[in-house]
Amino acid sequence: MSGWIKLHRDIEKHWIWSNPKYFQAWVYCIIRANYEENKVLIGTKIEVAEPGSFFTSIGKFSIATGLSIKQTRLFWELLEKDNMIRKNATSKRTKLTICNYVNYQVTRQTKDKPKTNQRQTKGNGEEIEEIKEVEEKMLSASSAEPKKRDPNNKITNGQFELFWKIYPGKKSDKGKCLSKWKIISGWKGETPPTWYQIKKAISDQSKTDRWKKGMIPLPHTWLNGRRWLDDPKQMNDDSSFHSQTKPNRMNHGNRKKGKYTTDPELKTIKM
């Protein structure tokens, strides 16, 4: 298989860019995909691979990309949920089809294919316009960054890796956090937050006194408590926060013995 593939510069804004192994595996999918319809012999059966599809197995894919079997399963699951591929598996093979491959990788042509010398005499003008049109489509489809002014761009499962990358502080329980993210993105009784809302909340709260001092909740706690709704202004005054969470240890510890007063407004004196 020879030739070249199209890859838009804005791929770096897509969630798949944040994981080098996933990005490499995605490029591998595009490279392996058939440019034209092709017939393949699978065992004793002839199967058709349409443009944008190819046959593989989880073992072969794992070896080719360097992903483990578990990572390969998760990678395919993320691609399917983000409508990037369709998977058709049997006991003998797995067929992966890249969604919209024809729109983004195959240049439109008329039924009567022009000869090479005819294309050259025609000039580059039409081809440049055609490439621009395809690139614009790729830009709108590949970017996981929703338009800020569109309130209908709710978070998707595929954006979790991007959330995990930009969230500051200590991180743990990634699997548990991913499960919570999926629950939130699939809310039916209420409206899920937008990706812009999540990103802005993290950015604004990172500038507050509380977060600068390291008092950053774990990602799962932040999602579980719907902390994207918190007002950053109320997170800048730490005095009230400390007074509520840290009682006077001396007064509290000796209250039963009667040695000290328990009034925080008075100085601690012996009775």
N, C-alpha and C positions, 0 to 999 in steps of 0.2 A: 504494500500500500504506500503510495507516494502522494506528494502534493502539499498543500498548506491549509491551515485553518484560520478562521477569523477570531480574534480575541480583542475585545474593546478595552481601552485603558481604564474605564470606570469599573472594571471587575474588582479593583481594590476596595470599592465601597460595598461590595457584596459580602455576606457573612462567610462565604466559603474561603475568602481571602485570608481571614483571621487564623485559619488552621492550615499550615503549609502542606501537611499530608493530604488533607481533604482537597486542597487546590490542585495538587499534583495528580490526585486520583480523578478529579473532574476533567483535567486536560487530557488524561489518558482515555477517558470515555469519549471525548470529542474526537481524538485521534483514531480510536478504534471504530467509531461509527462509520457505517457504509455511506459513501457519497451518493451512490446510485443503488437501485434494487439489485439484490444479489441472492443467488440460490446457494444454500449450504447443505452439505450432507452431514446429518446428525445421526450416527449409528447406521440404521438401514433406511432412514427416512430423509427425504429432501424437504428442507424448510426454506422459507423466503425471508430474507432480511431487508426490510424497507429502508429507504434513506433515513439516516439518523439512528439506526438500530444495529446491534451486534450481539453475537452469541458468546457466552462465557460461562463460567461456574464460579462459585464463591471461592473455591481453592485457587483457581487460575488468577482471578482478580486480585486475591490477597497476595499472591507471589509477585505479580506484575507491579503492584502499587506499593508494596511494603507494609500494607495495613494487616493487622491480625484478622482472624476470622470474625471475632467479636466487633472489631472496629469497622470491618467491611459491612456487616449487617446493619450497624448503626448508621453508617454513611449512606447506604441505600435507603434506609428508612427516612432519613432527613431529606434526601433528594425527592423521594416520593411525596412526602408531606408538603414540600415547597413547590410541588408541581413542576419539577425539573426533569424527572424521568418517569417512565412507566416500566414496571417489572412484570415479566411473565415467566414463571418458573415451573419446570417439571422435574421428574426424578433424574433426567439425563442432561438437562441444560437449563440455563437461565438466559432469557432474552431481555436485554435492556434497550429501551428506546428513549432517546433524548427528545423531550417535548419541544416543538417549534424549531427543530433542527433545520428543516427545509427553508424556513423564513430567514434564519440567521446565517446559515453556512452555505447554502446553495444559491448561487447567483441566478436570478430569473433569466430565462431564455425563451425565445420564440420557438414555435414548433419546428420551423426550418432553421437548423443550426447554421449560422454563418461560418464560412471558412476563415482560417486564420488571417489570410491576407485581406479579406473583406473587413474583418474587425479592425485591422491596423489602418486601413484607408478611411474607415469611419471616424477615427480620431478617439481621443480619450474623454471627450466631454460627457457623452452619455454614460460611460462606465463609471466615471467619477460620481455623477449624480446618483447612479444606481447603488454604488458602495455607500454613499452618504445615507441613503434611505435605509439600507440594511443596518448600518451602524446606529441610526436613531432608534430603530426597533430594538436592537440589542441593548441599548442604553436603558430604555424604559423597562425591559424585562429582566435584565441582569442585576440591576441595582436594588439592594434590599432597603435602601434609605427612602422611606415614604416622603411624599411631598408635604412640607410643613403646613401648608394651607388646606390640605384635604383632611377633614375630620373623620373620614371613613376608613383611613388606612390603619386598621387595628393591628396589634402585634401578631406575628405569626410564629409557629413553632421553630421555623428556620432561623429566626433572629435571636434565639437563645444564646448561641455562641458569641454573638456580638455583644449581648448584654453581659455575659460572663467576662468578656475581655475588658470592657470599659468600667466595670464595677470595681471601686478601689478597696483597699484594706484586705483583711484576712478573708480567705475563701475556703469553704469546706462543704461537704455533702452536695457535690455537684449533681448527682443523680436525683436526689431528693428535690433539689432546686429546679431541675429540669421538669420533673413531674408537676411541680406547682406552677411553673410557667405554662405548661400545656393546659392545665386546668383553667388558668386565667384567660389564655387566648381563646379557649372554647366556651367562655361564658355565654349562656343563652338568656338567662333571666335579667341580666344587666349588661351594659356595654363595656367591653374590655378597653383598657387604655391604649392609646396610640403609641407607636414607637417614638415619635417625637416627644410625647409627654414623658415617657420613661427616661429618655436620654437627657431631656432638659432638667428633670427632677434630680438626676444623679449629678449633673453638672452644677446646678444651683446649690445642692446640699453639700457638695464637696468644698464649697467656699465658706461654709458656716464655721463658727468657732468650735462647735461640738465635733464635727468631722475632722477638722484640722488637728484637734487634740487626740485623735485616734478613736473616738467613741463612735465607731461605724458599725451598725448592725450587720450581721451575716446576711449574705444575699437572700437566703431562704426566709429569714426573719423579716427582711425588708419587703419582700413580695407578699408574705403571709399577712403582714400588717398593713398592706396597701400604702406603704410609706411614700409612694410617688405623689400622694395627696397632701403630704406634710408641708406646712408653710416654712420656708427657709428662714424667714425673719424671726420666728419663734425659737429657732435653734441657735441663735447668736447670744442669747442671754443665758449663761450657764449657771448663774447663781441660784435661780429657782429650781433648776434641774438637780443641782447637787444637794440642796436643802431637802428635797423630797426623797432622794435616793440614798443619801448618806446621813443617818442620824448621828447625834453627838454620842460617840462611843463611851466617853467617860460618864456622862450623865445617865445614859441608858444602862450601862453595866453596873452602876452602883445605886440605882434607884431603890432596889429592894432593901439594901443595907442601911439606907437613910443617911448616908454620909454626905451626899451632894444634892443640890437643888436640881430639879428637872426642867426648870424654866430656861429655854435657850436664849432668852433675851437678857438674862442676868449672868453675871460672872459666876463661875463655879467657886463656891465657898464652903467651908466645913460648917456643919450645923451643930 
